[in-house]
Amino acid sequence: MKRSTAFFDRLGVLILGAALVALGVGAALWQRGSLPFTLDTLDVGVVADRQQDAWWPWALGGAGVVLVLILLWSLLRRLPSSAGRDLTLSADPSVPGSVTVDLRAVAKQAADVARELPGIRSARPRLRWERVDGARIPVISIIARTEADASPAAAATELATVRRHVAAVVGDGAVAVRILLST
């Protein structure tokens, strides 16, 4: 998820949560009769009068359209991006064309291989682009868990072979490979 999407999600949840807490506190105080002002009934006459105005349906329709557009924008921001999946490898300059590698497929295959290693209970891939020394590079992470009776040192040695294989597929230095091992 993009940072701006996460920010607006958190801001929306904060605003909605604060409004619900305020509404709950107000309802509790109203039930106990502890409000600092008297509120015996709610007067909705102002809203009822506005319903007769000619602009009211247009205002509600416009608000609905704006709400739908905001929700669609929010859903589109959450779609997984295909940008950054492919990595163009340097090839022989005398041969026309280029070679690209689907990094998500490489990460998935690396996790599948890691799962088959002795002492590894589970492994899952993750692909992210991170800034290293001012440049953005792809980082393939393999999050692996060992069996309860397996040696973490032996599992780490086995997982190092997976790391070397990924480096051999995409070229050494083209992508960073991170192995996270837990017991």
C-alpha positions as a LaTeX table, in Angstrom:
\begin{tabular}{lrrr}
\hline
Residue & $x$ (\AA) & $y$ (\AA) & $z$ (\AA) \\
\hline
Met1 & 0.00 & 0.00 & 0.00 \\
Lys2 & 1.25 & 3.46 & $-0.80$ \\
Arg3 & 2.25 & 5.77 & 2.04 \\
Ser4 & $-0.34$ & 8.38 & 1.17 \\
Thr5 & $-3.07$ & 5.73 & 1.15 \\
Ala6 & $-1.97$ & 4.46 & 4.56 \\
Phe7 & $-1.92$ & 8.06 & 5.86 \\
Phe8 & $-5.44$ & 8.82 & 4.64 \\
Asp9 & $-6.67$ & 5.46 & 5.98 \\
Arg10 & $-5.30$ & 6.24 & 9.41 \\
Leu11 & $-6.60$ & 9.80 & 9.33 \\
Gly12 & $-10.08$ & 8.59 & 8.34 \\
Val13 & $-10.09$ & 5.97 & 11.09 \\
Leu14 & $-8.95$ & 8.60 & 13.61 \\
Ile15 & $-11.72$ & 11.03 & 12.61 \\
Leu16 & $-14.38$ & 8.31 & 12.54 \\
Gly17 & $-13.20$ & 6.92 & 15.89 \\
Ala18 & $-13.20$ & 10.35 & 17.53 \\
Ala19 & $-16.71$ & 11.04 & 16.20 \\
Leu20 & $-18.00$ & 7.70 & 17.49 \\
Val21 & $-16.42$ & 8.25 & 20.91 \\
Ala22 & $-17.93$ & 11.75 & 21.11 \\
Leu23 & $-21.33$ & 10.39 & 20.05 \\
Gly24 & $-21.12$ & 7.61 & 22.65 \\
Val25 & $-20.09$ & 9.97 & 25.45 \\
Gly26 & $-22.84$ & 12.40 & 24.46 \\
Ala27 & $-25.46$ & 9.62 & 24.44 \\
Ala28 & $-24.30$ & 8.38 & 27.85 \\
Leu29 & $-24.41$ & 11.89 & 29.32 \\
Trp30 & $-27.85$ & 12.52 & 27.79 \\
Gln31 & $-29.21$ & 9.29 & 29.29 \\
Arg32 & $-27.91$ & 10.21 & 32.74 \\
Gly33 & $-29.19$ & 13.77 & 32.45 \\
Ser34 & $-25.67$ & 15.17 & 32.87 \\
Leu35 & $-25.48$ & 17.31 & 29.76 \\
Pro36 & $-24.39$ & 20.90 & 30.47 \\
Phe37 & $-27.48$ & 22.08 & 28.56 \\
Thr38 & $-31.07$ & 20.89 & 28.43 \\
Leu39 & $-32.03$ & 18.67 & 25.56 \\
Asp40 & $-35.46$ & 17.14 & 25.97 \\
Thr41 & $-36.27$ & 16.63 & 22.30 \\
Leu42 & $-34.49$ & 16.87 & 19.00 \\
Asp43 & $-35.89$ & 19.44 & 16.58 \\
Val44 & $-35.46$ & 18.25 & 13.00 \\
Gly45 & $-37.75$ & 20.91 & 11.58 \\
Val46 & $-34.88$ & 22.70 & 9.82 \\
Val47 & $-33.96$ & 19.54 & 7.90 \\
Ala48 & $-37.61$ & 18.74 & 7.16 \\
Asp49 & $-38.13$ & 22.26 & 5.79 \\
Arg50 & $-35.06$ & 21.96 & 3.51 \\
Gln51 & $-36.49$ & 18.80 & 1.93 \\
Gln52 & $-39.13$ & 20.91 & 0.25 \\
Asp53 & $-36.55$ & 23.16 & $-1.45$ \\
Ala54 & $-35.76$ & 22.57 & $-5.13$ \\
Trp55 & $-32.00$ & 22.33 & $-4.56$ \\
Trp56 & $-32.23$ & 19.58 & $-1.89$ \\
Pro57 & $-32.30$ & 16.54 & $-4.27$ \\
Trp58 & $-29.44$ & 18.01 & $-6.27$ \\
Ala59 & $-27.35$ & 18.56 & $-3.13$ \\
Leu60 & $-27.98$ & 15.00 & $-1.95$ \\
Gly61 & $-27.20$ & 13.62 & $-5.41$ \\
Gly62 & $-23.99$ & 15.65 & $-5.62$ \\
Ala63 & $-22.92$ & 14.50 & $-2.17$ \\
Gly64 & $-23.60$ & 10.91 & $-3.21$ \\
Val65 & $-21.54$ & 11.26 & $-6.39$ \\
Val66 & $-18.65$ & 12.80 & $-4.44$ \\
Leu67 & $-18.82$ & 9.97 & $-1.88$ \\
Val68 & $-18.83$ & 7.30 & $-4.61$ \\
Leu69 & $-15.85$ & 8.95 & $-6.34$ \\
Ile70 & $-13.90$ & 9.07 & $-3.08$ \\
Leu71 & $-14.65$ & 5.40 & $-2.40$ \\
Leu72 & $-13.64$ & 4.38 & $-5.94$ \\
Trp73 & $-10.41$ & 6.37 & $-5.65$ \\
Ser74 & $-9.72$ & 4.66 & $-2.34$ \\
Leu75 & $-10.32$ & 1.20 & $-3.83$ \\
Leu76 & $-8.13$ & 1.93 & $-6.85$ \\
Arg77 & $-5.28$ & 3.05 & $-4.59$ \\
Arg78 & $-5.36$ & $-0.38$ & $-2.95$ \\
Leu79 & $-5.01$ & $-2.40$ & $-6.15$ \\
Pro80 & $-1.66$ & $-4.14$ & $-6.35$ \\
Ser81 & 0.62 & $-2.29$ & $-8.67$ \\
Ser82 & 2.29 & $-4.06$ & $-11.53$ \\
Ala83 & 4.93 & $-1.35$ & $-11.58$ \\
Gly84 & 8.17 & $-2.66$ & $-10.22$ \\
Arg85 & 7.46 & $-6.30$ & $-10.90$ \\
Asp86 & 9.75 & $-6.54$ & $-13.88$ \\
Leu87 & 13.48 & $-5.96$ & $-13.85$ \\
Thr88 & 15.33 & $-5.40$ & $-17.10$ \\
Leu89 & 18.64 & $-7.20$ & $-17.04$ \\
Ser90 & 21.68 & $-5.96$ & $-18.87$ \\
Ala91 & 22.28 & $-8.09$ & $-21.91$ \\
Asp92 & 24.83 & $-8.43$ & $-24.64$ \\
Pro93 & 24.93 & $-5.07$ & $-26.48$ \\
Ser94 & 25.53 & $-6.81$ & $-29.82$ \\
Val95 & 22.17 & $-8.62$ & $-29.58$ \\
Pro96 & 19.05 & $-6.47$ & $-30.06$ \\
Gly97 & 16.30 & $-6.56$ & $-27.44$ \\
Ser98 & 16.30 & $-6.91$ & $-23.70$ \\
Val99 & 15.71 & $-9.54$ & $-21.06$ \\
Thr100 & 13.21 & $-8.89$ & $-18.29$ \\
Val101 & 12.59 & $-10.93$ & $-15.17$ \\
Asp102 & 9.32 & $-11.03$ & $-13.22$ \\
Leu103 & 10.61 & $-10.44$ & $-9.70$ \\
Arg104 & 7.40 & $-11.62$ & $-8.02$ \\
Ala105 & 7.71 & $-14.96$ & $-9.79$ \\
Val106 & 11.36 & $-15.19$ & $-8.71$ \\
Ala107 & 10.39 & $-14.39$ & $-5.10$ \\
Lys108 & 7.57 & $-16.95$ & $-5.15$ \\
Gln109 & 9.84 & $-19.63$ & $-6.58$ \\
Ala110 & 12.53 & $-18.85$ & $-3.98$ \\
Ala111 & 9.95 & $-19.25$ & $-1.19$ \\
Asp112 & 8.76 & $-22.55$ & $-2.73$ \\
Val113 & 12.35 & $-23.84$ & $-2.79$ \\
Ala114 & 12.93 & $-22.66$ & 0.79 \\
Arg115 & 9.80 & $-24.54$ & 1.94 \\
Glu116 & 11.27 & $-27.79$ & 0.61 \\
Leu117 & 14.52 & $-27.45$ & 2.57 \\
Pro118 & 15.02 & $-29.69$ & 5.62 \\
Gly119 & 14.10 & $-28.00$ & 8.88 \\
Ile120 & 11.96 & $-25.27$ & 7.28 \\
Arg121 & 8.30 & $-25.31$ & 8.27 \\
Ser122 & 7.06 & $-22.36$ & 6.18 \\
Ala123 & 8.39 & $-19.66$ & 3.89 \\
Arg124 & 6.67 & $-16.74$ & 2.24 \\
Pro125 & 7.98 & $-14.17$ & $-0.21$ \\
Arg126 & 7.82 & $-10.39$ & $-0.19$ \\
Leu127 & 9.01 & $-7.94$ & $-2.84$ \\
Arg128 & 9.63 & $-4.30$ & $-2.07$ \\
Trp129 & 11.60 & $-1.48$ & $-3.56$ \\
Glu130 & 13.86 & 0.23 & $-1.02$ \\
Arg131 & 16.31 & 3.10 & $-1.12$ \\
Val132 & 19.90 & 2.06 & $-0.69$ \\
Asp133 & 22.59 & 4.73 & $-1.05$ \\
Gly134 & 20.11 & 7.05 & $-2.80$ \\
Ala135 & 19.05 & 4.51 & $-5.44$ \\
Arg136 & 15.89 & 2.42 & $-5.48$ \\
Ile137 & 16.59 & $-1.29$ & $-5.73$ \\
Pro138 & 14.28 & $-4.30$ & $-5.51$ \\
Val139 & 14.56 & $-6.33$ & $-2.33$ \\
Ile140 & 13.26 & $-9.90$ & $-2.28$ \\
Ser141 & 12.62 & $-11.05$ & 1.28 \\
Ile142 & 12.00 & $-14.65$ & 2.22 \\
Ile143 & 10.36 & $-14.93$ & 5.63 \\
Ala144 & 11.05 & $-18.47$ & 6.85 \\
Arg145 & 10.13 & $-20.40$ & 10.01 \\
Thr146 & 12.03 & $-23.41$ & 11.22 \\
Glu147 & 10.65 & $-26.62$ & 12.64 \\
Ala148 & 10.59 & $-26.78$ & 16.42 \\
Asp149 & 13.45 & $-29.31$ & 16.59 \\
Ala150 & 15.54 & $-27.87$ & 13.73 \\
Ser151 & 18.82 & $-26.08$ & 14.20 \\
Pro152 & 18.59 & $-22.41$ & 13.18 \\
Ala153 & 22.26 & $-22.44$ & 12.13 \\
Ala154 & 21.70 & $-25.41$ & 9.80 \\
Ala155 & 18.55 & $-23.79$ & 8.39 \\
Ala156 & 20.43 & $-20.53$ & 7.81 \\
Thr157 & 23.12 & $-22.42$ & 5.90 \\
Glu158 & 20.48 & $-24.08$ & 3.72 \\
Leu159 & 18.70 & $-20.78$ & 3.13 \\
Ala160 & 21.97 & $-19.17$ & 2.03 \\
Thr161 & 21.88 & $-21.47$ & $-1.01$ \\
Val162 & 18.45 & $-20.08$ & $-1.92$ \\
Arg163 & 19.92 & $-16.59$ & $-1.69$ \\
Arg164 & 22.80 & $-17.55$ & $-3.99$ \\
His165 & 20.38 & $-19.11$ & $-6.51$ \\
Val166 & 18.28 & $-15.92$ & $-6.65$ \\
Ala167 & 21.43 & $-13.86$ & $-7.20$ \\
Ala168 & 22.41 & $-16.25$ & $-10.01$ \\
Val169 & 19.01 & $-15.90$ & $-11.71$ \\
Val170 & 18.78 & $-12.09$ & $-11.73$ \\
Gly171 & 22.47 & $-11.26$ & $-11.66$ \\
Asp172 & 24.59 & $-10.39$ & $-8.70$ \\
Gly173 & 23.87 & $-6.87$ & $-7.47$ \\
Ala174 & 20.70 & $-6.37$ & $-9.54$ \\
Val175 & 18.49 & $-7.25$ & $-6.61$ \\
Ala176 & 18.99 & $-7.57$ & $-2.86$ \\
Val177 & 17.91 & $-10.78$ & $-1.18$ \\
Arg178 & 17.00 & $-10.81$ & 2.48 \\
Ile179 & 16.34 & $-13.98$ & 4.44 \\
Leu180 & 14.40 & $-13.51$ & 7.70 \\
Leu181 & 14.50 & $-16.64$ & 9.83 \\
Ser182 & 12.44 & $-17.27$ & 12.94 \\
Thr183 & 11.96 & $-20.31$ & 15.11 \\
\hline
\end{tabular}
